[in-house]
Amino acid sequence: MHYLDVAGLLAYFILLGYIGYRSIKKVNSSDDFAVAGNRIIWPVLFATLAASFLGGGASMGRAGQAFDHGYAFMFAASAFPIATVLTGIFIAPRLKRYIGAQTVGDIMEYHFGRYSRLITGIFSLIFCVGILGAQALAVGTVFNAILGIDITTGILLGMGVVLLYSTIGGMWAVIQTDVVQFLMLAIFMPVTLLIGVHEVGGAEALIARLPDGHFSIMGDYGPGMFLSLFIAFLLGETLVPPYTQRALSAPDSRHAKIGYTVSGLFGFLFYFVSSTIGLVAFILYPNISPDLAMPELIRTALPLGITGLVLASLLAVVMSTADSYLNSATVIFVRDIYQGFINPEVDERKKLWIERLMNLLIGAGAIVFALYATSIIDALLLSYSLWAPTILVPFVLGVLLDLKCSKSAIGAILAGALVTLVWKWGPWPLADVTGLSALVAGVSANLLTFFIIYHICKSRRGKLHTVNDWARS
């Protein structure tokens, strides 16, 4: 890289450190660290939410899948922005009814009792560390592709910066850096696409040089595989802790609704941009690894002085997701597990210091996960199987229908987890025999168990009321 490009990259890292330093003055309590004092208006909520979910999977992962399968993966993954828009309209505004809530566990406890909070905290923590590990792997991949640094060193360098500003400034630093990262993303990813399309001779030349299958809705996926992917992205990240935390950071339901919905609409545009970058790379560099499609285009096709800025924007995409999951995992541990079950009387000052310490420890755990992950998308899909079959169904039913039954929620979570584990890692090839993915099987078991137990409990309560009325008479 030219020294101008290196200077642009260094300027980006210096800016992140400065934001973290400035943010420490705003973090005086655990509420500031966790939800930024509930003062995130909708334009900022839109920017930070979009920056959070458009991470390594949505950028390099989607570009890599488009490199291999064409637009088919984009069509399957479009389930996520669909889910985000629906969540923004129907669920995000309702989350502001829970006064003082900071985590999914807070809301689960309101509907399903104290132990549902503990189970939710454990599964949420594992899920967040898994997604964080995928983003750490993406950071290392960027450094490897652009600077030639080995992936392990790249992971340590990039995640070191994330740990620095997120530990110092908490949610305030995360949101401010997310806004900066979103602006870089919105400017430089389309610029990269336009330059890449020019390199292949224009849009018509790109279309003419691509295989026909790269434009089909399902590509070389079979119907079962396409449907499994669609459902995985429809449910896998819906209302996950960092995104729920964003809605809870809004001042009221209106800001939560608009910010959440607009970010989902933006997701459709970004998915098209990142997928088309993968197609451009397929034409220009047919022999590279798919995960390197976007970094390779940035490294070789962009003009002098722009490469460093676009590299910074690519790192921004990944790091904005990493910092969100890191902050969320920390808040989950401290609020749902430590304060909820270990030391309920912890004071605010000590709680804030514990959050900062856990931020460092959880970040270290995610780095270890990243060192053993095989690919960005594989890491994401593995993590998705920990969320949708366990927490999502009871959480959504509680918020939408105001259901309250601790046994139904805990039973559903455990049933969903068990079925998913057996389906995915059991001795029998159940996915091949039934045609159902582990995620679909787990979600189905979760939903069925929830309603069976709920109706049993409801029936028993009805009989008890009848007996009591008879006794009083």
N, C-alpha and C positions, 0 to 999 in steps of 0.2 A: 504493500500500500504506500501511496505517496504521503509525504509528511503533512500535506493539507488534509488528507483523509484522516490520518491519525489525530491531527489537531481537533477535527470535528468530533471524533469519538471521545477524546479526552474532555472536551468542553461539555459533552453530554453527561459524563460521569461526575464532573465537578458540579454541574447544576443539580444533580440528584443529591449529592452530599450537602450542598447549600440548602436545599429544601428541607432535608432532614434536620439540619442545624436550626433553621428558622422555626420548624414545627415544634421543637422541644419546648419552646416558650408557651405553646398553646395546650400542652398536655399536662394538666394539673390533677387529673383524676382518672379512674378507670373508665368512666363514661367517655372522656375525651379520647382515650386510647382505643376504645372499642367501636364507638359510633359517632365520633367527631362532634359530640355535643348535640346531636340531632339537628344540625343546621345545614344540611346538604340540599340546596334547592335543585329543581329538576334539570336545568342544563348541565350542572356539575354532576348530578346523579347519572344522567345519560352518558356523559363522557367517561366517568369512572367505571360504570358498569360495562360499557362497550369495550373499554380498554382491558377490563378484567377478563371478559369471556373470549376476546379475540386474541388468544395467546398463541403458544407454539403449535398447538393442534390446529387452530383456525388459520394460521398463516403457513408455516412450513409443512405441517401435517397435511393440510388440504392441498397445498401445492404438490406435495409428494404423491398423494393419492390420485390427483388429476393427471400427474405425469404417468402413472401406471394404468389408470382406468378411465381417464377422460372426465367428462362432466358428471358421470354417474354418481361418483362419491359426493359431489356438491349437491346433487338432488337428494341423496339420502340424508346428508348432514343438514339440509335446509329444515329438517324437523326441529332443530334447536331454535332458530329464530322464530319459527311458528309457535313453539312452546313459550318462548319469551314474550311474544306479543300477547298471547292468551293469558299468561300470568300477569302481565302488566294491566290488562283490562279487568280481570276477575279476582285476582288474589292479592297483588301488591297493595291496593288501597286498604284491604281488610287488615293487613299486618299492622297498620298504625293504630288499631283498636287496643293493642296489647301495650299498655302504658309501661314504660321502663324496660321493655324487652330488648335484649341485645343479641340473642342467639335463637336458633331453631329449638334448642332445648328449653328455653324460657316458655315458648309457646306450647311445646309438647307437654310440659309439666302442667300448664293451665288446663289442658284438655284431658290428659291421661295420667296424671300423677307424678310423684317424685321419682319413681324408679324408671319411668319412661324417659325422664330427663337424663339419667345416668347412661342408659343404653344408647340414647340418641347421641350423647356426648362422645361415647366411645366410638361408635360407627362414624360419626362426623369427623372425628379426629383422624381416624385411619384413612378416610376418604380424602381429606384435605392434604395429608402428607403424601398420598399417592399422586394426586394431581400436581402438587408442588414438585414432586420428583420428576414428573414428565416435563414441566417447565424448566427445571434445572438442566435436564438432558438437552432441551432445546437451546438453552443458553450456551452450553458447551459445544453443540453442533455449529452454532453461528460462529463462535470464535475459531473453531477448527477450520471451517470452510473459508472464512475471510482472511484470517491472520496466520493460519497454519499452526496455531497452538493446539496441542493435543486436547482431546475432549475433557479429560479429567481436570487439567489446569484451567480450561475455559469455564467449567462448572464452578470450580472454587473461586475464580476471579469474579464472575458475574454474580454468583449468589452471595459473595462477600459484600458486594455493594448493596444488594437488596437487604441483607441482614443489617447493614449499618444504618440505612435511613429508616427502615421499618421498626427497628428496635428503639431508635431514639425518638421518633415522632409518632409512632402508632398509626391510627387511622387518619389523623390529620396529614401526616407525611405521605401515606399511601394514596390518599385522594388527590393531593396536590400534584404528586408525581404522575398519577394516572391521567390527570388533565393534560399535563405537558406531553406525556407519551401518546395520548389520544390525538392531539394536534399533529404530532410528528407522523403518526400512523395515517391520519386522514390526508396528509399532504404527500408523503413520500412513497406510500404503496401504489397509489395510482400513477405517480411519476415513473416508478419502476416498470409498471405494466406498459405505459405508453412507449417508453424507450425500448422495451423488449419487443413489442409488436413492430416498432419501426425496424429493429434489427432483422426480423424475419421477412421484411418486405411489405408490411401492412397487414390489415385484418384479412383481406381477401387471400393473400398468400398464406397466412396462418391457417385459414380454413381449408385451403386447397391441399396443404401439406400434411394435415392430420388424418389419421385413419377414420373412416366413417363411424366406427364404433365409439370413438371418443365424444361423439355428440348425442348418443342415444341416452335415454333416461336411465336404463339399467345397465348399459355397457355389457361387460362380460360377467356381471353378477347374475346368479339365478334369482328367481322371485323370492325364495326363502331367505337368501343372504341379503338381498336388498331390503326386504321388510325387517329383518333383524337389525340391520344397520339403522334404518329409519327409526325404529322403536328405541334403539339404544340412544340415539341423539335426541329423540323426543322426550325421553324420561331421564336419561343419565345425568344431566346437569341441571335439570329443572329445580329451582328453589334450593340449590345447594347452599351451604352456609354463607359463603362470601356474598352471594347475590341477595339472599334474604337479609343479610347484615346491611347491605346497601339500602334496601327499601326501609329498613328500620332506622337508618340514619337520616331519612327525609323528615322535614318538619311537620308534614301532614299527608293525608291520603292522596290529595291532588298531585303533589309533587312526586310521590311514590309512583302513582299511576302513569303520569306523563313520561317521567324519566325512564321507567322500565319499558314502556311500550315503544318509545322512539328508539331505544337501544336495540330492540329486537328488529325493527324495520331496517336499521343501519346494518345489522348482521347479514341480511340478504345481499346487500351491495358488496360488503367486504368479502363474503364467500365467493362471489363471482370474480372479484379482482384477484384474490389469492389463487383460485383454481385456474384462471386463465394464465397467470404467471407460470403455473406448473406446465401448462400446455406449450407455452413459449419455450420453456426450458427443455421440454421433450424434443422440440425441433432443433434447438441450438446445441444441446448437450445430451444426445440420446444414450450415452454410455455411463452416465454418473449414477450415484445412488439417489433414489427418489427423494429422501429426506433433505438432500442437498440442492434440490431444484431451485428454490428461491435464493439461498445464499450464493450459489454459483452464478446466477444471473446478475445479482448485485455486484459480485466481485469482478466479473469480466465484461459486462455490457455497459456499465454506467461510466460517464465521463469523469475525468479528474476533478476532485474537489467535491463531487456529489456522493461518491462511494461511501465516505465516512459518515455523512449525514444519513444516508439510507441504511447503512449498517446500524447506526444509532437508533433509527426508527424501528428496525427489525428487532433489535435488542429491547426496545421500548415495548413492543408488542408482547414479548415473552415475559419481561420483567414485571410488567403491569399485572399480569395474571399471577405470577409468582408471589409478588408482595401481598396481593389480596388473599390468597390461600394461606400464606404464612400468618398474616394478622388474624384471620379467622380461626385458624387452628389454635393459636395462642389464646384467644378470647374463649374459645370452647373449653379448652382444658381448665383455665382458671375459673371461669364462671360456672360451667356445668359439672365439673368433676371436683376441682379443689375446693372452691367455695361451697358448692352444693353438698359435698359429702365428707370432705376432710377437715376444713376449718371454716365453718359458716360465719364465724365472728371476725374474720380477717378485716383489718381496717383498710381504708382506701390507699394510704401511702404504701403499705406493705404489698397490697394487691397489685399496685402499679409496678413495683419492682419485680414481683413474681412474673408478671406478664412480660416484662422485658427479658428476664432470664429465660423463660420458656420460649420466647421468640428465637433466641439463639439456639437452644437445644433442639427445637422442632426443625429449624432450618438445617441443622447438622444431620438430623435423621433423614430429611428429604434428599440431601446430597448423597447419602449412602444408597437410598433407593435409586437415584438417578444413575449411579455407577453400575447398577446391575440390570437396568431396564434395557430391553432389546431395541425398541423404537418408540418414537413419540406417541404415535397412534395406539400402539399396543398398550403402552402405559396408561393412556387415557381410557381405553375400553375396559381394561382390567379394573381401574378405579370406579368407572361407572357402575360396574356390577356390585359395588359395595353400597351404593346409595339408593338407586331406584327400587330394588327388591326389599329394602329394609325400611327406611324412614319416610320416603316420599308419600306413599299412599295414606298412612295414618295422618301425616302432617296436613295434606291437602283436604282430607275428609274432615279433620278437626276444624280447620279454618273456614271451609266453605259451608259445612253443614252444622257446625257447632256441636259435634258429637263428643261425648265424654264417657269413656269406659276404659279404664287402665288395662284390664285383662285383654281386651280386644286388640289394643295397640301393641302391647308387649308380645302377645301370642303371634300377631301378624309379623312383627319384626323378626322374631326368632324363626318362624316358619319360612319366611322369605329368604333369610340368610342360609338356613339349612338346605332348602331346595336348590338354591344357587350353588352352594358348595358341592352338593352331590352331582348336580348337572354338569358342573365345570370340571371338577377334579375327581369325581367318583370312578369306580372301576368299570362302569358300563357306559357305552357311547350313547347316552340318552338323547343328545342333540341330533345325532345322525338318525336314530330310530324314529323320533317324534317330529323332527323338523323344527323344533322350538329351541331358540338360544337359551342359555342359562339365565340371562336377564329377563326374558319374557316369561320363562317358567317361574322364576323367583317372584316377579311382580304378580303373576296370576295366583300363586300360592299365598302371597301376602294379602291380596285383596279378598280372596275367598275366606281365608282364616279370620280376617278382621270382621267380616259380616256374619259369619257363623257364630263366633264368640259374642259379638255385639247383640245379636238377636236372642241368643241363649240368656245373656245377662238381662236384657230388656224383658224377656218373658218371665224370668224369675222375679224381677222387681215388680212386674204387674201382678203376679200371684201373691207376693208378699203384701202389697197394698190391699189386695182383696181380703186376705186373711186378717189384716189389721182392721179393716173397715168392719168385717164381720164380728171381730172381738169387741170393738167399741160399741157395736149395736147390741 
